[in-house]
Every structure is written in structure tokens, then in C-alpha cells.
Amino acid sequence: MTALLPPPSSDIVWRQLRPRFWVGRADDQHLGTIERGRRFTVTDVDGDARGGYPTLQAAQAALTGELQILPPAAGTTGVATPLLMGTTAAMVVAVALSMTGLTLLR
């Protein structure tokens, strides 16, 4: 499933929640996340991994539609590895716990 991205003219806000983790929002809607490891890994609004990029700017452009996201290369399965799935699940839990903590601080 392909996530709907805002038009390039939308005001996009990037918030760094941890030293290696960013969340994108546009018009009060969640766009996805970027996590830095060896590369900047993009996860879209649906939680689907969308690739790794060499710079934060390239990852942001891929998530906002300013850079085309290519399908998996020929000969690859495009299936997430267990490590990637575990990392994604851990990110979702971390964001949920962070949001709960922020809500409790209000």
C-alpha cells in the first residue's frame, strides 16, 4: 500500500525525538519516520520500510515525495528481514511510549 504524501508546497515539520530518530508531519498529519544507522532508513506512515539513504536530506525528500522511491531491485524479494521488522517494532513501541510520557507531562 502506498502512503499518500502531501503536496510539495505543504509546510513539513521535522522533529528530532532522539539523537538518531526524526518524525515528519505536514498539516498535522504524520508522514513517517527516519532512523539513522549506517544509512538513514525511511519508514512511511503505514510503517512500511521505504529504503535507506546516504543523507538525512535525501531520506526526508524520499518521504515527502520530492525524491522518487524506487521498488526493490530485480532479483530481490523485497521482504523485510527479521532484524528490520524487529527494529521497526521497537521504534513503534518507543514512539508510543514517548507520546504516552508527553501526554502524562501535560
N, C-alpha and C positions, 0 to 999 in steps of 0.2 A: 504494500500500500504506500502510495506517495503522499507525503505531508504537503498540505497547502502552505505555500510561503507567501509572506506579504509582498506587495509590490515594492521595487527598489526605493520608491520615494518615502516609504514609511519610516518613522523615527525608530531606529533599532537601538535598544539599550543593552549593553553587555555588562553583567555584574560578575565580579570575581568572588566566588564564595569561599574558595580555599586557594592556597598558593598555585595549584595546578588544575583548577576547575572553574569554568566560566558557564554562565547561563545567559541565553539570549531571549529578549522579549521585544515584541513590537505591538503597539496598540493594545497593551495589557493582555497579550496572548503569548504563551510560552512557545518559543521557536525550537529549542533543543539545547544541547549542552556540548561543551568541548572540554576534553581532558587531555593534559599533556603527559605523555610518556616519552618514548623515543620519538614519536610524532604527535601531532595534535589530532586526536581522534574525535570525530563528529558523531553525535547521536541525535537523531531528529526527534520531533515532538511525539512520535509514536514509539520511541525507544529503540528504533532500528539503527544499527551502526551504518554510517554513510561514508566511511573511509578515513584514511589518515593523511595528513597534510604536513608539509615541512615547516610552515609558519602559522602563527595564530591568525594573521590576516587572511591567509588562504583558507583556513578552516572556517572562519567567520563568513567569508564570501561564499563558500560551498553551502553553508547552512542557510544563508539568506537568499540564495538563488542568483547571486551575482557571478557565480562560477558554476559551470555545469558539473553535476555529479554523475560520473560515468558508471555503467553497470560493471559487474565483475569481469575480469579479463577472460577471454576464451580459454577453455581448459581448466578453469577453476570452478569450484562448486558454489561459491558464494554463501556457503553455510558458515555461520559463526562457530568459532572454536569454543570448547568448554571454558577456556580461560577468558575469552572475550565475553561470553554470556555471564560468567561469574562476576567479572569486573563491572559489567553493566548493571547487574542485580545489586551489587554493593553500592554503586553510585545512586541508584534509585532509592535504596534504603537510607543512604547518607543524606540525600536531599530531603527526603520525607522527615527524618529526624531533625534536620536543621530547621525546616519550616515549622515543625511542632515546637521546637525550642523558641523560635522567634515569636510564635503565637503566644506562648506562655509568658514571654517577657513583656507583652503589651499590658 
